[in-house]
Amino acid sequence: MNSILLLLAAALCIITALIHSFVGEKRLISPLIKSNHGVMTNPLAKEVIRFAWHWTSALWFLIAAYLGLVTFDEKMASPLLLWAIGLVHIAAGLFDALITKGKHIGWPPITAIGVLISLGMLS
């Protein structure tokens, strides 16, 4: 296991989470919440959308913490979990690139997180 690659993936998770929360809140979530069209007329829908958006960022922080933990204590590492995190990120990033035709800024870092973790597991 290559600790440097896992730490780079952890750092990229943190950066991605911060950009996702702050930029996403400003450019997507707040304008969406302020609209009163369709499902956005329901106050519960507005809260669930904001919660789900930021929950995604919280999960990236959790993944970063786990990656940091396993780099300092390999006994904490679960190879199956690390491979799953890596491969799911690769699949999600590439799917994002495909469905957005590469226009969403999130697909490169999501894919890179997965590649770094996967390469870290191969080393």
MMTF fields as JSON, N, C-alpha, C and O atoms, coordinates in Angstrom:
{
  "mmtfVersion": "1.0.0",
  "mmtfProducer": "UNKNOWN",
  "numBonds": 491,
  "numAtoms": 492,
  "numGroups": 123,
  "numChains": 1,
  "numModels": 1,
  "chainsPerModel": [1],
  "groupsPerChain": [123],
  "chainIdList": ["A"],
  "bondAtomList": [4, 2, 8, 6, 12, 10, 16, 14, 20, 18, 24, 22, 28, 26, 32, 30, 36, 34, 40, 38, 44, 42, 48, 46, 52, 50, 56, 54, 60, 58, 64, 62, 68, 66, 72, 70, 76, 74, 80, 78, 84, 82, 88, 86, 92, 90, 96, 94, 100, 98, 104, 102, 108, 106, 112, 110, 116, 114, 120, 118, 124, 122, 128, 126, 132, 130, 136, 134, 140, 138, 144, 142, 148, 146, 152, 150, 156, 154, 160, 158, 164, 162, 168, 166, 172, 170, 176, 174, 180, 178, 184, 182, 188, 186, 192, 190, 196, 194, 200, 198, 204, 202, 208, 206, 212, 210, 216, 214, 220, 218, 224, 222, 228, 226, 232, 230, 236, 234, 240, 238, 244, 242, 248, 246, 252, 250, 256, 254, 260, 258, 264, 262, 268, 266, 272, 270, 276, 274, 280, 278, 284, 282, 288, 286, 292, 290, 296, 294, 300, 298, 304, 302, 308, 306, 312, 310, 316, 314, 320, 318, 324, 322, 328, 326, 332, 330, 336, 334, 340, 338, 344, 342, 348, 346, 352, 350, 356, 354, 360, 358, 364, 362, 368, 366, 372, 370, 376, 374, 380, 378, 384, 382, 388, 386, 392, 390, 396, 394, 400, 398, 404, 402, 408, 406, 412, 410, 416, 414, 420, 418, 424, 422, 428, 426, 432, 430, 436, 434, 440, 438, 444, 442, 448, 446, 452, 450, 456, 454, 460, 458, 464, 462, 468, 466, 472, 470, 476, 474, 480, 478, 484, 482, 488, 486],
  "bondOrderList": [1, 1, 1, 1, 1, 1, 1, 1, 1, 1, 1, 1, 1, 1, 1, 1, 1, 1, 1, 1, 1, 1, 1, 1, 1, 1, 1, 1, 1, 1, 1, 1, 1, 1, 1, 1, 1, 1, 1, 1, 1, 1, 1, 1, 1, 1, 1, 1, 1, 1, 1, 1, 1, 1, 1, 1, 1, 1, 1, 1, 1, 1, 1, 1, 1, 1, 1, 1, 1, 1, 1, 1, 1, 1, 1, 1, 1, 1, 1, 1, 1, 1, 1, 1, 1, 1, 1, 1, 1, 1, 1, 1, 1, 1, 1, 1, 1, 1, 1, 1, 1, 1, 1, 1, 1, 1, 1, 1, 1, 1, 1, 1, 1, 1, 1, 1, 1, 1, 1, 1, 1, 1],
  "groupList": [{"groupName": "MET", "atomNameList": ["N", "CA", "C", "O"], "elementList": ["N", "C", "C", "O"], "formalChargeList": [0, 0, 0, 0], "bondAtomList": [1, 0, 2, 1, 3, 2], "bondOrderList": [1, 1, 2], "singleLetterCode": "M", "chemCompType": "L-PEPTIDE LINKING"}, {"groupName": "ASN", "atomNameList": ["N", "CA", "C", "O"], "elementList": ["N", "C", "C", "O"], "formalChargeList": [0, 0, 0, 0], "bondAtomList": [1, 0, 2, 1, 3, 2], "bondOrderList": [1, 1, 2], "singleLetterCode": "N", "chemCompType": "L-PEPTIDE LINKING"}, {"groupName": "SER", "atomNameList": ["N", "CA", "C", "O"], "elementList": ["N", "C", "C", "O"], "formalChargeList": [0, 0, 0, 0], "bondAtomList": [1, 0, 2, 1, 3, 2], "bondOrderList": [1, 1, 2], "singleLetterCode": "S", "chemCompType": "L-PEPTIDE LINKING"}, {"groupName": "ILE", "atomNameList": ["N", "CA", "C", "O"], "elementList": ["N", "C", "C", "O"], "formalChargeList": [0, 0, 0, 0], "bondAtomList": [1, 0, 2, 1, 3, 2], "bondOrderList": [1, 1, 2], "singleLetterCode": "I", "chemCompType": "L-PEPTIDE LINKING"}, {"groupName": "LEU", "atomNameList": ["N", "CA", "C", "O"], "elementList": ["N", "C", "C", "O"], "formalChargeList": [0, 0, 0, 0], "bondAtomList": [1, 0, 2, 1, 3, 2], "bondOrderList": [1, 1, 2], "singleLetterCode": "L", "chemCompType": "L-PEPTIDE LINKING"}, {"groupName": "ALA", "atomNameList": ["N", "CA", "C", "O"], "elementList": ["N", "C", "C", "O"], "formalChargeList": [0, 0, 0, 0], "bondAtomList": [1, 0, 2, 1, 3, 2], "bondOrderList": [1, 1, 2], "singleLetterCode": "A", "chemCompType": "L-PEPTIDE LINKING"}, {"groupName": "CYS", "atomNameList": ["N", "CA", "C", "O"], "elementList": ["N", "C", "C", "O"], "formalChargeList": [0, 0, 0, 0], "bondAtomList": [1, 0, 2, 1, 3, 2], "bondOrderList": [1, 1, 2], "singleLetterCode": "C", "chemCompType": "L-PEPTIDE LINKING"}, {"groupName": "THR", "atomNameList": ["N", "CA", "C", "O"], "elementList": ["N", "C", "C", "O"], "formalChargeList": [0, 0, 0, 0], "bondAtomList": [1, 0, 2, 1, 3, 2], "bondOrderList": [1, 1, 2], "singleLetterCode": "T", "chemCompType": "L-PEPTIDE LINKING"}, {"groupName": "HIS", "atomNameList": ["N", "CA", "C", "O"], "elementList": ["N", "C", "C", "O"], "formalChargeList": [0, 0, 0, 0], "bondAtomList": [1, 0, 2, 1, 3, 2], "bondOrderList": [1, 1, 2], "singleLetterCode": "H", "chemCompType": "L-PEPTIDE LINKING"}, {"groupName": "PHE", "atomNameList": ["N", "CA", "C", "O"], "elementList": ["N", "C", "C", "O"], "formalChargeList": [0, 0, 0, 0], "bondAtomList": [1, 0, 2, 1, 3, 2], "bondOrderList": [1, 1, 2], "singleLetterCode": "F", "chemCompType": "L-PEPTIDE LINKING"}, {"groupName": "VAL", "atomNameList": ["N", "CA", "C", "O"], "elementList": ["N", "C", "C", "O"], "formalChargeList": [0, 0, 0, 0], "bondAtomList": [1, 0, 2, 1, 3, 2], "bondOrderList": [1, 1, 2], "singleLetterCode": "V", "chemCompType": "L-PEPTIDE LINKING"}, {"groupName": "GLY", "atomNameList": ["N", "CA", "C", "O"], "elementList": ["N", "C", "C", "O"], "formalChargeList": [0, 0, 0, 0], "bondAtomList": [1, 0, 2, 1, 3, 2], "bondOrderList": [1, 1, 2], "singleLetterCode": "G", "chemCompType": "PEPTIDE LINKING"}, {"groupName": "GLU", "atomNameList": ["N", "CA", "C", "O"], "elementList": ["N", "C", "C", "O"], "formalChargeList": [0, 0, 0, 0], "bondAtomList": [1, 0, 2, 1, 3, 2], "bondOrderList": [1, 1, 2], "singleLetterCode": "E", "chemCompType": "L-PEPTIDE LINKING"}, {"groupName": "LYS", "atomNameList": ["N", "CA", "C", "O"], "elementList": ["N", "C", "C", "O"], "formalChargeList": [0, 0, 0, 0], "bondAtomList": [1, 0, 2, 1, 3, 2], "bondOrderList": [1, 1, 2], "singleLetterCode": "K", "chemCompType": "L-PEPTIDE LINKING"}, {"groupName": "ARG", "atomNameList": ["N", "CA", "C", "O"], "elementList": ["N", "C", "C", "O"], "formalChargeList": [0, 0, 0, 0], "bondAtomList": [1, 0, 2, 1, 3, 2], "bondOrderList": [1, 1, 2], "singleLetterCode": "R", "chemCompType": "L-PEPTIDE LINKING"}, {"groupName": "PRO", "atomNameList": ["N", "CA", "C", "O"], "elementList": ["N", "C", "C", "O"], "formalChargeList": [0, 0, 0, 0], "bondAtomList": [1, 0, 2, 1, 3, 2], "bondOrderList": [1, 1, 2], "singleLetterCode": "P", "chemCompType": "L-PEPTIDE LINKING"}, {"groupName": "TRP", "atomNameList": ["N", "CA", "C", "O"], "elementList": ["N", "C", "C", "O"], "formalChargeList": [0, 0, 0, 0], "bondAtomList": [1, 0, 2, 1, 3, 2], "bondOrderList": [1, 1, 2], "singleLetterCode": "W", "chemCompType": "L-PEPTIDE LINKING"}, {"groupName": "TYR", "atomNameList": ["N", "CA", "C", "O"], "elementList": ["N", "C", "C", "O"], "formalChargeList": [0, 0, 0, 0], "bondAtomList": [1, 0, 2, 1, 3, 2], "bondOrderList": [1, 1, 2], "singleLetterCode": "Y", "chemCompType": "L-PEPTIDE LINKING"}, {"groupName": "ASP", "atomNameList": ["N", "CA", "C", "O"], "elementList": ["N", "C", "C", "O"], "formalChargeList": [0, 0, 0, 0], "bondAtomList": [1, 0, 2, 1, 3, 2], "bondOrderList": [1, 1, 2], "singleLetterCode": "D", "chemCompType": "L-PEPTIDE LINKING"}],
  "groupTypeList": [0, 1, 2, 3, 4, 4, 4, 4, 5, 5, 5, 4, 6, 3, 3, 7, 5, 4, 3, 8, 2, 9, 10, 11, 12, 13, 14, 4, 3, 2, 15, 4, 3, 13, 2, 1, 8, 11, 10, 0, 7, 1, 15, 4, 5, 13, 12, 10, 3, 14, 9, 5, 16, 8, 16, 7, 2, 5, 4, 16, 9, 4, 3, 5, 5, 17, 4, 11, 4, 10, 7, 9, 18, 12, 13, 0, 5, 2, 15, 4, 4, 4, 16, 5, 3, 11, 4, 10, 8, 3, 5, 5, 11, 4, 9, 18, 5, 4, 3, 7, 13, 11, 13, 8, 3, 11, 16, 15, 15, 3, 7, 5, 3, 11, 10, 4, 3, 2, 4, 11, 0, 4, 2],
  "groupIdList": [1, 2, 3, 4, 5, 6, 7, 8, 9, 10, 11, 12, 13, 14, 15, 16, 17, 18, 19, 20, 21, 22, 23, 24, 25, 26, 27, 28, 29, 30, 31, 32, 33, 34, 35, 36, 37, 38, 39, 40, 41, 42, 43, 44, 45, 46, 47, 48, 49, 50, 51, 52, 53, 54, 55, 56, 57, 58, 59, 60, 61, 62, 63, 64, 65, 66, 67, 68, 69, 70, 71, 72, 73, 74, 75, 76, 77, 78, 79, 80, 81, 82, 83, 84, 85, 86, 87, 88, 89, 90, 91, 92, 93, 94, 95, 96, 97, 98, 99, 100, 101, 102, 103, 104, 105, 106, 107, 108, 109, 110, 111, 112, 113, 114, 115, 116, 117, 118, 119, 120, 121, 122, 123],
  "secStructList": [7, 7, 2, 2, 2, 2, 2, 2, 2, 2, 2, 2, 2, 2, 2, 2, 2, 2, 2, 2, 2, 2, 2, 2, 0, 0, 0, 0, 0, 2, 2, 2, 2, 2, 7, 7, 1, 4, 4, 4, 4, 1, 2, 2, 2, 2, 2, 2, 2, 2, 2, 2, 2, 2, 2, 2, 2, 2, 2, 2, 2, 2, 2, 2, 2, 2, 2, 2, 2, 2, 2, 2, 7, 4, 4, 4, 7, 7, 2, 2, 2, 2, 2, 2, 2, 2, 2, 2, 2, 2, 2, 2, 2, 2, 2, 2, 2, 2, 2, 6, 6, 6, 7, 1, 6, 6, 2, 2, 2, 2, 2, 2, 2, 2, 2, 2, 2, 2, 2, 2, 2, 2, 7],
  "xCoordList": [0.856, 0.0, 0.902, 1.825, 0.627, 1.431, 0.751, -0.26, 1.324, 0.729, 0.66, -0.289, 1.644, 1.66, 0.464, -0.188, 0.173, -0.974, -2.294, -3.214, -2.375, -3.598, -3.755, -4.867, -2.649, -2.723, -3.095, -3.837, -2.586, -2.985, -4.48, -5.164, -4.976, -6.415, -7.207, -8.257, -6.702, -7.378, -7.422, -8.454, -6.292, -6.254, -7.227, -7.917, -7.283, -8.207, -9.663, -10.529, -9.938, -11.288, -11.663, -12.78, -10.739, -11.017, -11.244, -12.19, -10.389, -10.532, -11.856, -12.58, -12.165, -13.415, -14.62, -15.583, -14.568, -15.68, -15.888, -17.023, -14.805, -14.924, -15.504, -16.399, -14.991, -15.513, -16.97, -17.807, -17.265, -18.634, -19.592, -20.653, -19.216, -20.113, -20.253, -21.369, -19.137, -19.205, -19.676, -20.581, -19.072, -19.457, -20.848, -21.666, -21.11, -22.425, -23.54, -24.619, -23.28, -24.296, -24.58, -25.737, -23.541, -23.706, -24.346, -25.259, -23.867, -24.29, -25.483, -26.18, -25.728, -26.803, -27.863, -29.044, -27.447, -28.426, -29.219, -30.448, -28.549, -29.286, -30.276, -31.433, -29.857, -30.841, -31.999, -33.147, -31.69, -32.733, -33.704, -34.918, -33.17, -33.993, -34.889, -36.037, -34.358, -35.127, -36.256, -37.213, -36.144, -37.196, -38.427, -38.332, -39.54, -40.793, -41.551, -42.742, -40.853, -41.442, -41.418, -40.47, -42.446, -42.494, -42.324, -42.994, -41.426, -41.199, -40.638, -40.719, -40.076, -39.49, -40.545, -40.195, -41.809, -42.863, -42.995, -43.633, -42.393, -42.471, -41.261, -40.128, -41.483, -40.362, -39.509, -38.293, -40.148, -39.394, -38.431, -37.291, -38.875, -38.012, -36.788, -35.677, -36.99, -35.866, -34.838, -33.635, -35.295, -34.379, -33.675, -32.484, -34.398, -33.796, -32.73, -31.668, -32.994, -32.014, -30.744, -29.64, -30.885, -29.697, -28.957, -27.73, -29.693, -29.068, -28.3, -27.141, -28.927, -28.289, -27.038, -26.039, -27.1, -25.948, -24.746, -23.644, -24.974, -23.869, -23.474, -22.339, -24.388, -24.063, -23.012, -22.119, -23.111, -22.105, -20.723, -19.747, -20.648, -19.368, -18.886, -17.696, -19.791, -19.414, -18.844, -17.907, -19.402, -18.884, -17.469, -16.646, -17.176, -15.799, -14.831, -13.706, -15.271, -14.422, -14.197, -13.095, -15.227, -15.109, -14.144, -13.317, -14.249, -13.322, -11.896, -10.967, -11.723, -10.385, -9.833, -8.656, -10.667, -10.219, -9.802, -8.784, -10.581, -10.233, -8.924, -8.069, -8.766, -7.525, -6.325, -5.27, -6.488, -5.415, -5.117, -3.956, -6.149, -5.982, -5.202, -4.28, -5.567, -4.898, -3.451, -2.632, -3.138, -1.745, -0.838, 0.367, -1.412, -0.626, -0.725, 0.085, -1.724, -1.89, -2.487, -3.707, -1.617, -2.073, -2.973, -3.704, -2.933, -3.833, -5.295, -6.194, -5.527, -6.886, -7.402, -8.588, -6.519, -6.885, -7.712, -7.41, -8.745, -9.524, -9.322, -9.883, -8.535, -8.29, -9.58, -9.682, -10.553, -11.816, -12.507, -13.011, -12.529, -13.155, -12.378, -12.98, -11.065, -10.256, -10.467, -10.63, -10.465, -10.734, -12.131, -12.317, -13.107, -14.476, -14.563, -15.185, -13.945, -13.951, -13.281, -13.792, -12.155, -11.444, -12.245, -12.407, -12.742, -13.45, -14.792, -15.2, -15.476, -16.733, -16.468, -17.243, -15.39, -15.038, -14.714, -15.144, -13.958, -13.645, -14.927, -15.137, -15.784, -17.036, -17.92, -18.474, -18.052, -18.895, -18.328, -19.073, -17.021, -16.397, -16.571, -16.902, -16.353, -16.505, -17.968, -18.266, -18.876, -20.299, -20.706, -21.454, -20.211, -20.466, -19.953, -20.646, -18.749, -18.186, -19.071, -19.314, -19.545, -20.373, -21.715, -22.111, -22.41, -23.758, -23.742, -24.71, -22.65, -22.566, -21.729, -21.471, -21.315, -20.449, -19.186, -18.683, -18.689, -17.465, -17.612, -16.611, -18.838, -19.045, -19.062, -18.839, -19.32, -19.36, -17.935, -17.144, -17.612, -16.249, -15.891, -14.727, -16.868, -16.618, -16.037, -15.427, -16.208, -15.773, -14.256, -13.828, -13.422, -11.983, -11.504, -10.776, -11.898, -11.403, -12.006, -11.332, -13.259, -13.863, -13.111, -12.777, -12.848, -12.097, -10.682, -10.176, -10.047, -8.67, -8.582, -7.616, -9.558, -9.578, -9.548, -8.762, -10.398, -10.442, -9.161, -8.703, -8.58, -7.317, -6.202, -5.432, -6.11, -5.059, -5.202, -4.215, -6.42, -6.63, -6.276, -5.588, -6.738, -6.462, -4.973, -4.447, -4.297, -2.843, -2.137, -1.161, -2.656, -2.086, -2.235, -1.383, -3.284, -3.489, -2.6, -2.222, -2.266, -1.408, 0.062, 0.833, 0.434, 1.852, 2.255, 3.409],
  "yCoordList": [-1.175, 0.0, 1.239, 1.345, 2.158, 3.378, 4.505, 5.058, 4.83, 5.831, 7.212, 7.957, 7.56, 8.89, 9.058, 10.102, 8.028, 8.109, 8.182, 8.9, 7.435, 7.488, 8.853, 9.37, 9.431, 10.776, 11.827, 12.765, 11.67, 12.582, 12.449, 13.449, 11.234, 11.013, 11.657, 12.256, 11.532, 12.148, 13.666, 14.29, 14.256, 15.714, 16.132, 17.144, 15.353, 15.672, 15.517, 16.262, 14.57, 14.435, 15.702, 16.202, 16.216, 17.414, 18.617, 19.381, 18.779, 19.901, 19.793, 20.779, 18.594, 18.373, 18.663, 19.29, 18.208, 18.439, 19.928, 20.404, 20.656, 22.096, 22.833, 23.665, 22.525, 23.178, 22.786, 23.629, 21.507, 21.022, 21.775, 22.225, 21.908, 22.575, 24.064, 24.573, 24.764, 26.218, 26.689, 27.517, 26.171, 26.591, 26.061, 26.776, 24.812, 24.235, 24.962, 25.17, 25.345, 26.094, 27.426, 27.827, 28.102, 29.433, 29.377, 30.146, 28.475, 28.474, 27.586, 27.812, 26.585, 25.651, 25.566, 25.796, 25.24, 24.953, 26.191, 26.138, 27.298, 28.508, 28.984, 29.245, 29.105, 29.504, 28.504, 28.898, 27.23, 26.212, 26.328, 26.248, 26.515, 26.634, 27.88, 27.857, 28.954, 30.198, 30.108, 30.879, 29.17, 29.038, 28.407, 27.666, 28.704, 28.132, 27.482, 27.727, 26.659, 25.963, 24.465, 23.952, 23.78, 22.329, 21.876, 22.374, 20.932, 20.365, 21.403, 21.215, 22.483, 23.51, 24.342, 25.249, 24.047, 24.693, 24.008, 24.539, 22.838, 22.066, 22.374, 22.097, 22.939, 23.261, 22.039, 22.152, 20.879, 19.677, 19.328, 18.941, 19.461, 19.17, 20.083, 19.644, 21.329, 22.269, 21.844, 21.901, 21.426, 21.007, 19.707, 19.551, 18.775, 17.499, 17.711, 17.09, 18.569, 18.84, 19.448, 19.024, 20.422, 21.033, 19.999, 19.914, 19.219, 18.189, 17.193, 16.895, 16.677, 15.658, 16.214, 15.51, 17.474, 18.088, 18.117, 17.707, 18.598, 18.737, 17.397, 17.233, 16.458, 15.12, 14.489, 13.79, 14.73, 14.23, 14.758, 14.008, 16.028, 16.614, 15.986, 15.711, 15.759, 15.132, 13.735, 13.324, 13.011, 11.674, 11.743, 10.873, 12.777, 12.929, 13.202, 12.702, 13.994, 14.215, 12.899, 12.637, 12.088, 10.799, 9.879, 9.206, 9.852, 9.047, 9.556, 8.762, 10.871, 11.445, 11.024, 10.683, 11.047, 10.644, 9.18, 8.825, 8.331, 6.914, 6.707, 5.938, 7.381, 7.256, 7.712, 7.079, 8.8, 9.268, 8.27, 8.024, 7.702, 6.723, 5.5, 5.048, 4.97, 3.751, 4.003, 3.084, 5.231, 5.51, 5.548, 5.319, 5.834, 5.889, 4.616, 4.386, 3.79, 2.529, 1.508, 1.404, 0.762, -0.182, -1.276, -1.915, -1.503, -2.499, -2.079, -2.919, -0.78, -0.275, -0.442, -0.245, -0.799, -0.872, -2.116, -3.219, -1.902, -3.004, -2.935, -2.058, -3.843, -3.786, -3.776, -3.048, -4.569, -4.606, -3.242, -2.782, -2.605, -1.285, -0.247, 0.574, -0.283, 0.666, 0.479, 1.455, -0.765, -1.012, -0.526, 0.078, -0.787, -0.359, 1.163, 1.685, 1.872, 3.337, 3.823, 4.722, 3.237, 3.637, 3.369, 4.257, 2.159, 1.793, 2.508, 2.843, 2.742, 3.493, 4.937, 5.507, 5.525, 6.882, 6.923, 7.832, 5.939, 5.9, 5.775, 6.524, 4.832, 4.623, 5.869, 6.275, 6.473, 7.662, 8.83, 9.55, 9.018, 10.11, 9.954, 10.918, 8.743, 8.514, 8.605, 9.106, 8.121, 8.248, 9.722, 10.142, 10.495, 11.934, 12.589, 13.411, 12.228, 12.779, 12.427, 13.259, 11.199, 10.738, 11.472, 11.973, 11.529, 12.117, 13.635, 14.225, 14.268, 15.731, 16.134, 17.316, 15.137, 15.379, 16.152, 16.984, 15.858, 16.466, 17.888, 18.528, 18.403, 19.805, 20.031, 21.155, 18.999, 19.163, 19.165, 18.278, 20.153, 20.269, 19.17, 19.027, 18.406, 17.394, 16.091, 15.36, 15.775, 14.441, 14.23, 13.134, 15.226, 14.945, 14.643, 13.671, 15.456, 15.109, 13.815, 13.07, 13.546, 12.292, 11.106, 10.155, 11.173, 10.099, 10.01, 8.914, 11.15, 11.167, 10.557, 9.857, 10.805, 10.191, 8.677, 7.997, 8.161, 6.723, 6.162, 5.1, 6.866, 6.411, 6.406, 5.449, 7.465, 7.523, 6.382, 5.747, 6.133, 5.045, 3.704, 2.884, 3.485, 2.218, 2.017, 0.931, 3.055, 2.954, 2.732, 1.988, 3.396, 3.214, 1.786, 1.294, 1.121, -0.275, -1.211, -2.276, -0.833, -1.682, -1.611, -2.533, -0.509, -0.288, -1.046, -0.971],
  "zCoordList": [0.0, 0.0, 0.0, 0.808, -0.903, -1.007, -0.227, -0.661, 0.927, 1.813, 1.18, 1.425, 0.377, -0.245, -1.177, -1.172, -1.98, -2.896, -2.124, -2.517, -1.029, -0.218, 0.453, 0.561, 0.901, 1.49, 0.435, 0.727, -0.769, -1.851, -2.142, -2.359, -2.144, -2.34, -1.206, -1.439, 0.025, 1.172, 1.029, 1.275, 0.628, 0.428, -0.662, -0.533, -1.736, -2.822, -2.377, -2.836, -1.5, -0.928, -0.164, -0.297, 0.629, 1.428, 0.514, 0.709, -0.464, -1.408, -2.154, -2.299, -2.623, -3.358, -2.472, -2.913, -1.223, -0.299, -0.039, -0.019, 0.158, 0.425, -0.782, -0.637, -1.964, -3.172, -3.382, -3.704, -3.199, -3.369, -2.447, -2.88, -1.183, -0.227, -0.503, -0.609, -0.621, -0.739, -2.107, -2.202, -3.158, -4.51, -4.851, -5.431, -4.491, -4.756, -4.031, -4.585, -2.797, -2.037, -2.711, -2.839, -3.136, -3.731, -5.119, -5.42, -5.949, -7.35, -7.66, -8.649, -6.835, -7.155, -6.06, -6.317, -4.858, -3.806, -3.393, -3.348, -3.091, -2.681, -3.742, -3.413, -5.013, -6.023, -6.156, -6.362, -6.04, -6.131, -4.96, -5.145, -3.759, -2.555, -2.641, -2.198, -3.209, -3.325, -4.346, -4.289, -5.274, -6.286, -5.651, -4.672, -6.205, -5.715, -6.859, -7.051, -7.61, -8.738, -8.461, -7.867, -8.886, -8.753, -7.321, -6.416, -7.12, -5.792, -4.82, -3.606, -5.334, -4.467, -3.731, -2.976, -3.94, -3.14, -1.779, -0.87, -1.645, -0.414, 0.475, 0.082, 1.664, 2.555, 2.923, 3.071, 3.068, 3.384, 2.25, 2.503, 1.023, -0.128, -0.113, -0.411, 0.227, 0.282, 1.319, 1.062, 2.472, 3.531, 3.176, 3.448, 2.573, 2.196, 1.128, 1.186, 0.163, -0.892, -0.301, -0.644, 0.573, 1.202, 2.046, 1.99, 2.824, 3.654, 2.794, 3.081, 1.748, 0.9, 0.225, 0.081, -0.184, -0.837, 0.107, -0.257, 1.297, 2.246, 2.872, 3.32, 2.904, 3.388, 2.482, 2.962, 1.181, 0.249, 0.638, 0.65, 0.95, 1.374, 2.675, 2.828, 3.602, 4.875, 4.641, 5.325, 3.686, 3.382, 2.814, 3.099, 2.009, 1.519, 2.672, 2.676, 3.643, 4.822, 5.578, 6.059, 5.677, 6.348, 5.594, 6.21, 4.274, 3.47, 3.658, 3.806, 3.655, 3.866, 5.224, 5.336, 6.245, 7.582, 7.589, 8.184, 6.933, 6.871, 6.117, 6.557, 4.997, 4.233, 5.06, 5.034, 5.784, 6.656, 7.755, 8.08, 8.321, 9.396, 8.921, 9.599, 7.764, 7.31, 6.882, 6.899, 6.504, 6.143, 7.377, 7.271, 8.532, 9.758, 10.586, 11.484, 10.279, 10.994, 10.027, 9.892, 9.362, 8.336, 8.897, 8.141, 10.206, 10.804, 10.647, 10.683, 10.473, 10.317, 8.885, 8.621, 7.979, 6.559, 6.261, 6.717, 5.496, 4.935, 3.425, 2.768, 2.87, 1.421, 0.603, -0.384, 1.002, 0.27, 0.289, -0.736, 1.445, 1.55, 0.732, 0.04, 0.81, 0.038, -1.462, -2.194, -1.916, -3.337, -3.714, -4.77, -2.856, -3.146, -3.257, -4.182, -2.319, -2.364, -3.65, -4.319, -3.988, -5.198, -6.459, -7.296, -6.598, -7.826, -7.973, -9.085, -6.854, -6.926, -7.352, -8.119, -6.865, -7.3, -8.797, -9.507, -9.265, -10.694, -11.504, -12.458, -11.128, -11.864, -11.82, -12.842, -10.642, -10.508, -11.306, -11.97, -11.242, -11.987, -13.479, -14.169, -13.993, -15.426, -15.864, -16.948, -15.017, -15.327, -15.37, -16.253, -14.416, -14.382, -15.668, -16.267, -16.086, -17.327, -18.514, -19.388, -18.538, -19.647, -19.706, -20.758, -18.564, -18.599, -18.74, -19.221, -18.325, -18.458, -19.672, -19.9, -20.439, -21.6, -21.195, -21.949, -19.994, -19.497, -18.995, -18.674, -18.916, -18.522, -17.01, -16.559, -16.227, -14.779, -14.237, -14.557, -13.422, -12.904, -11.907, -11.533, -11.484, -10.461, -10.956, -10.176, -12.237, -12.653, -12.579, -12.216, -12.907, -12.808, -11.375, -11.173, -10.374, -9.031, -8.488, -7.777, -8.814, -8.341, -8.931, -8.225, -10.226, -10.888, -10.331, -10.089, -10.129, -9.615, -8.223, -7.92, -7.385, -6.044, -6.192, -5.533, -7.053, -7.273, -7.844, -7.424, -8.796, -9.409, -8.368, -8.292, -7.568, -6.549, -5.536, -5.164, -5.1, -4.136, -4.784, -4.177, -5.994, -6.685, -6.91, -6.67, -7.368, -7.561, -6.218, -6.126, -5.185, -3.853, -3.368, -2.627, -3.764, -3.367, -4.17, -3.681, -5.379, -6.215, -5.82, -6.081, -5.189, -4.849, -3.602, -3.18]
}
